[in-house]
Amino acid sequence: MHCDYYDAGRCRSCTLMGVPYAAQLADKQAGVAAALAQVAPGLTRLDPFASSESGFRNKAKLVVGGLPGAVTLGILDGERRGVDLRRCGLYEPALRSVLPALASVVDGLAIEPYDVPSRRGELKYLLLTASPDGDLMLRLVLRSDRHVEQLRAAVPHLTSAVHGVRVVSVNLHPEHKAVLEGDTELVLTSESDLPMRVAGLTLHLRPRSFFQTNTVVAAGLYEQSREWISAASPASVWDLYCGVGGFALAAATAATPPAHVLGVEVTQEAVDSARTSAADLTLGSGMEFLAADATLLTDGRRPAPDLVVVNPPRRGIGPLADWLEQASVSHVVYSSCNVDSLARDLASMPSLRPREARLFDMFPQTGHHEVMVRLERR
């Protein structure tokens, strides 16, 4: 992949830019093998699930910089000033094609971009997500609510000018800190979720729901989990850190579906999304979602399932590894975005033997990746 922004030194986020894609995959595969060598001897490594090396990102997280009427959409430079990256080649075509029109609409709104050095201004970020059908969800992150009614009035023009916009919301982020969003979300459109058709499922994303950055590779993850779950033929499955329910719903629609599937996620909005998707599939009483900390299920009030799926944040599963080691769970499917925390967790579960692993290249042009491991009790 070639990038003019990288060549000009305007953006160096893609640390592997210029490295042939086959070499990127081989290096990541070797890195995973080295990290897991001690804790998973004899592990079968399946062929990597490759991505397109460009045009794969379903999300654009754009810092708004510049001046009212002449905004930049992209990142901040070393002096915390806006750098425009609206032609970034990583974005899916549905995202990249609308960014000029979106920038024009934002210019017309004349809302002052937030200036990090002076801590002045209102508009901090535009967060844009594209579905496989080309529909879009746009979130505008503001410092305060002073422009909310202006934006509400502008929604008809925005949805007309920017093709595909289905959901528009405002996120209020009053603090000066290096996080993307605040706790308050105001949906401005009649539609409040973005349907994502992936791996035979329709997942309903609400504005603060998490979904993988690469839709095609996310589908690969769900399909691989289906295959492993079907082979294990569990009667019951728990999907811990379930997000909007992708793995839980994949389990419930496997070739040999379990009698009961429970998805657990701490964020209520994600659980609401998962329940909507399950209702669409008419899965009935065998499908359950719970808004809770996953570690609360280790108190023994519920009998342990036959199979557990975990897809934790980068830090890994922590004390859940000790519980899995002691519990009667026969099979685990562990999807990780950090092979080092994965290796640490596997070392804490010596009774669960890693059998197969597969690299999923969620983030071409960077060293980041996803790896999924199938474990079974010895």
Disulfide bonds with the S-S distance in Angstrom:
none
